[in-house]
Amino acid sequence: MGLAQQLTGLQFSNFNGVHAIYTNPAGIADARFKKHSNIVTTAVMFANDYARLELPFTFKQWVFGNVPEAYQNSKGKIDWQGSWIKENLNGKPKNLFLGIENRGPAYMNRLGKKGAFAVATRTRGSIQLNQVAEPLIQYGKSLVDNQNSITRITDSRFTLNVNSYQELGFTLAHVLINKKTHYAKVGGTAKYLMGLGTGYIVNNGFDINTSGADSFVINSSDVSVGFTQGALLDRFSRGVQQWALPSFSEIVGGGIGWDAGVIYEYRPDNTDFLTSKNRYLWKLSVSLLDMGSITYGKNAKTFLISNRVPVVVHADSGMSAAFAMGIDSGISFARTFAQKKMNYVEGSGRITTSIPSTLNIQFDWNVVKWLYVGVNWSQAVVSRRDIALRRPSSLIVVPRIENRWIECALPLCLYNDYKNVGMGWFTRVGPVFFGTDNLLRSINSNSYSGLDFYLGISTGIGSKKGKKKR
């Protein structure tokens, strides 16, 4: 769901230094900087396709305190109205995504004219609710509003994935071909993955009858659950607050991951008067990213729940109190209920969750001097039903102006598995950069279904100077 942590403007830049490894590890082989380091970079993304906030005033009015008095209370604050929240009721399954990525200390170093290496740390976390049947959402909403008018639900599928992990990566890149107009480079990254926690619910469907605001009957069910014990959401929060510095005391799972890529550049001599010092007229990049998985054995629990005989569930104070104490307490309550009332099968206590495996293809054209137009196609390899952290597929066109000291980009995006259209913005001034992959919906409109931004500080030491080099 959404443009989860694409950082599109930054990733297209020829001056992104060590950040190139996150799109294609081959990109650092002839980096513009001899040495480059990332100090800190943070990206946050929230998106959903069920509800949107439609305000009767603009984002700019909100930020600069110019909201019309008609929408203020007696204290001069915004008088929020429930009617401003609009549902997208089209009969299709709904999705929600919350993602946080912190790129911590990272360092890249050129190895002569034909290679480079990099070491990097990163923390990623996400909460993904996928393919939720619309009738199930409507039933949950009716319970909250105490206006239950739904008597039967037969379409109730959904998948919930909660994941948080850190990685230590080592990248090598090398120039393979440097012959006149043809230039090619390859690269790869090996990663040690450190799992901070995971949890999932795969609901293959249950049939329920409602019998009031405080109870319902489960006629049939088929649900699998897995989670790492020990305050999962607290671990998630602590992990992303570490600014990607490894939190070894929090690790409960481990695994190996890798990236690999190749880049070809076309460098005709007769275009010298048009192209910039980056030399190429156009380049093509192909990479496989985030291949691998994390296995949890320590403190992991898995179980299956099913029934074919009707079971009555009372949403009483005991249930409310259990979930109010946290996700671990709530899951424990549900597990105990299932053991007593339903067909309960204890699992292996081992969970394997995939990282967001992606095929990424990028094309960049140097139109003239500092003007470029790029296209990025990112196709998710894992599905929404998998136990995995998933990055949705997207197609993005990126016109930009860049040089060593300043850069601007305007990504035009077909995102959320090609379902939605948006426009972003990226600006870099020296070592400082900030951007969004969804400016059009997040800033210039009064309709909001998500939030997306990233910012950071990275610095380089030494760069190519003088005449163009091959």
N, C-alpha and C positions, 0 to 999 in steps of 0.2 A: 504494500500500500504506500503510495507516495513516492517521492524522489529521495528515498532514504540514503542520506549521507553520500550523495554523488559528488558534491563540491565541484560542479562541472566547470565553472570558470577557472578555478585554480588548476584543475587537472589538465586543461588544454594548454596552459601557459608553457612557453619554452623556457621560462625563468622560474619554474616551480621547484627546481633543484631536487632534493631528496623526495619530495611529494610525487615525483614521476613514478616511483615504484608502485604506487597504489592503483595506477591505471595500466602500466606496462613496465615491468622491471628492466626491460631493455632500454628504456628512456634515459637512464643516467649514463650510458656508455660514453656519450660525448656531451655531457651536460655543459651548460653555459658557465657554470662555476667550477673551479678546481676543487673547492670544498664548500659544502653547504650543510646547514644544520637547521632542524626545526626545534623551536623552543617550546611552543605549545600551540595546538590548533583544536578548536572545539566546534562540533556540529550538532545541532538539535533538530529533530523533525517530528512533527505530529500531524497526522492526517486521518480522515475517515470519510466514508461515502454514505453515511446514514443521516447525519444531522449537520446543519450549518447555522452559523450565527449571522443573521441579517440585521444590521444596525441601520437606524434611520439617520445616521450621521457617518462621516468618513473617518478613516483611520487617522488622517492628519488632524482633523478636529479633535479626535480623542487624545492624541499624543500632545498637542499643543494647548489643550485646555479650552478649546473653542466650541465645545458641545452646546447646541442651542438650549436655552433655559427650559423649553418644553420637555426636555428629556433629563432634567436634573431634579433631585429632591430638595427638601428645604435646607439641607446643609451644603448645597452646591455640588453634590456628588451625582454621578450617573444613576438614574433610577432604573435599574435593570428590570426588564420585563420578560417573563417566560414566553410571551408571544413572539419574541425576536428569534427564538430557536425554531427552525423549520426542518421538518423531516423530509427525506427523499424516499417516498414510498412508490417504488416502481415494480415491486414483486421480485426483485433480484436479491441474491445474498449480499450481505454487507461486510465491510472490512474496516479494521482500525489498526493503526500503526503508531507506536511511540519509539523513537530511536535516538540514541545518544552515542556519539563517537568522539573520543579524545585521542588525538595523536600526540604522544609524549615526546621525550627526547629522541632525536634521530640524527644521524650523521652520515654524510656521503663524502667520498674522497675519490677523485680521478686517479687512475693508474696509467700514467703516460697519456698517449693520444688515442689508445684503442680500448680502454676499459675503465671500470669504476667498481667500487664496492660501497655498500651501505649497511648500517645496522639501525634498527628502528623498533620502537615500542608503540603499542596501541591498545586502547580499551574500547570495547563495543558492548552495547547492551540494547535490548529491544523487548517490547511487549507487542505481540501480534495476535490479533483476533481475526480469524479468516473465515470467510464463507458462512457467516451467521445467517440462518434462515430468518427472513423478515417477520413471520408470525411469532417466532420466539422472542424477538426484540419487542414486538408490540405487546406480548403478554407480560414481559418484565416491566415495561413502562406502565401498563395498566395496574400492576401491583403497587408500584410506587405512587401512582395517582389515586389509589383506592377506588378505581373505576373499572373493575374487571368485568368485561363483557364478552370475553373469549372463553368458550366452553370446551374446545377440543384443539389440540395441536398435534399434527402428524408430521409436519416438516420442521425438524428441529436440529439439523446438522450444524456443527461448527468445529473449528480447531483453534485452540489457544496455545501459544508458545511464548514462554518467558525465558530469555537467555542473557547471560552476561559472561564475557570472557576477556582475557588479555592475551597478547601475543608478543613474542620476541622474534624478530625477523632478521635474516642475514641475506643480502642480495649481492649477486655478481652479474655484471653485464660486460659484453665484449663486442667490438666492431668486427664483423665477419667479412664484409666486402666494402672496399673503398677504391672503386675504379671509375674514373671520369664521372659519367652521369649517374652511376649506380652506387648506392650506399645502403648497407644493411647491418643491423645489429640485433643481438639476441640477449636475453637475460632471464634470470630465474631467482626466486626467493624461497628459502626454506624457513618454516615457522614452527616454533614451539608454542603450542596453544595451552593456555592455563584457564580452566573452567572455574568461574566464580559461583555458578549456580544455574540450574535450569528447571523448568517445569512445563508440563504439557497436559492438555486434555484433548483427546480425539473422540468426539461424539459422532458416532455413525448413525445416530437417529434414535429418538425415543418418542413414544406415543403417550400423550398425557391428556387427562380430563381434569379441568379445573372445577373446584367445588367450593369456591369462596375465596376471599382475600387472604386467608391464612392456611390454606391446604390445597393439595392437588393429588391426583391419582396417576401413578406411572403404570400404564398398561404393558409396556414393553420398553426395553432399553438395550443398548450396546455401546458401552463407554470404556475407554482405556485412559488411565491416569498415571503420570510419573512425575516425580519431583525430588529435588535434593533437600533434605531436611536442614533446619538451622536458619530460620529467619531469611527466607529466600529474597524477599524484596529489600530487606535491610542490607543484605550482601550486595544486591544489585546497586543500591544507592551508594554504599561505601566504595564499591568498585569504580563507579564512574566519577567519583569525587577524588580519585587518586591522580588525576591528570595523566593517566596511562603509565604511571610508575608501577612496576609489578608489586602486587600485594600478595606475597608468598604465603602469608598466614591465612589468607582467605581461599586458597586454591583447594577445590574438592574434585577436580577432574582434569584430565590431560589428553593431549593428542598432537598430531603432526599435520601441518598444512603446507601448501605450496602455491606459488604463482609462476607462470611462465609466459614469455611473449617474444614476438619478433616484430621489428619495424623496418620498413623499406622506405627510402627517400629517393625521389627523382630530382637530380641536380644538373639540369642542362646549362652549359656555359652561356648560351645566347640569351639567357634571361637575367644576367647579372645586373642590368640596369633596373630591373623590376624587383627582384627579390631582396630580402633583408640579409643580415649577416648570419641568419640561421641556415642559409645556403639553399635549402630545398625549394622547389616550385610546389611540390606536393609530397605528402607522405602518407603511408598506410600502416596502421598498427593493429595487430591481432594478438589477443592475450586470453588466457584462462586464469581467472582470479579466485582466490579463496576456495581452493579445492582442499578438502579434508574434513575431519570431524573430531569431536571431543567425546570421550567416554567417561561417564561418571559411575563409580562403583561405591565410593565412600559416601555414606549417609544417603544413598539413593533408594527410593521406594517406587515400585511399580505395581499396579493391580488392574484387574478387569472387573467391570460391573455389568450384569445383565439380569433380565428377568422376563418371564412370559406370563406370570401370574400377577394381577394388579396389586400394587403396593401404595398405601396412603402415606403421603409426606405432609407433616404439619410444620408450617413455617412459624414456629413458636419462639418464645423469648430465648430458649436455650440455643437455638440455631443462630439467632441474631447476635447473642452474646459471644458465641464461639467465633463467628466471622468478624465481629468487632475487635477481637483480640489480635487479629492478624491472619494472614493467609495460611500459615502453618496450623493455627488452631482451627480454622474453618475447614481445611482439608482433613484434619484429624477427626473432626465431628462427622463429616460426610463419610469418611472411611468406616468409622464405628457403626454408623447407621447402615451402611451397605453390608457390613459383616453380619449384622443382626437380621436384616429384612430382605436382602437380595442375594442373588448368586454372586459370590465374591471369590475371585481367584487371585492369590498373591503371585506377583511376577518375580522375575529373576533378581530384581533389585539393581539392575544394570541399565543405564540409559546412554545411548549414543545419539548425539545431536549434530547435524551438519552445520558448517559455517556457510555463509551466503555465496555458494558457488555460482560463478557468472562467466559467460562468454562475452568479451568486450571487443568490438571492432570500431576503430577510429580512423577518420580520414580528415586531413588538414591541408588546406590550399592557401598558399601565400599569394594573395591577389595582387598586392603591390606594396613594397617596402614593409611598413608596420601593420598593414591591414591583412587580416586572415579570416577565413571562413572554415569552420570545422563541422563535422558530423560525427556523432557518437551513437552507436547502437549497443545497448546493454541488454542481454537476454539471460534471464534467470535460468539456472539449470535445475534447481529444486522446485517442487510444486508447493502450493499452499496447504496441501494435506500432509506434507512431510513434517517430521519432527526436526525442525531446523530453524535457523535464523535466515530469513529470505529477503533478498533485495529485489523489488519488482522490476520488470522489464521496462525499457524506455528507449525513445528515439529523440535525439536532441541536436539541433542546429545551433552553432555557436559563432556568430560574427564577433570579432574582437580587434582591438588596436593594442599593440604591445611594444614596449622596449624595456631596457634594463630597469628603468626607474619608475615607470608608471604604466598601468595597464587597465583597460576596461573591456568587459565582455557582456553580451546580452543573450544568454541562452534562451532559445525558443523550444519548448519541451512538449513532447507527447509522452506522458508518463502514466503511472499506475497501470502497468501492463497494457499500454497504448489506449487507455480509456479517456484520459483527461488531457486538456491543453493548458499550458501555463507559460509564463515568461519570467526569466530570472535576471539577476544583475550581479556583476563581480567587479571589484575595484582593488587594485594593488598599488600602493605608494611605497616604493623601497621595500623594506622587509615586512610591512604591515598590510594585511589584506582582510577583506570581509565580503560577504556575498550571500545570496539566496538563490535557490533553484526555482522559486515560485513567487516572485515579486508581484506579478499581476494579480493573483488571488489574495496574497497576504497583505499588500500595502495599498494598491490603488483602487481597491474595491471595498464596498461596505458589506460584502458577503464573505464569510470566513469558514472554511471547513478544516483548517490546519494551520500550522506554523512551521517555518523552515528558515534557518539561518546558519551561517558558519563564520568564524573569524579566527585569526591567528597571527603569529609572528615567526618568521623564518628568515635566516640571514645567510649570505654567501660570502666566501673569501676568495678573491681571485676570479677572473673571468677571461674569456677570449677577447682579445683586442686586435685592433688594426685590420688588415685585410682578411677577407673571407678565407677560411681554412677548410680543407677537405678532411 
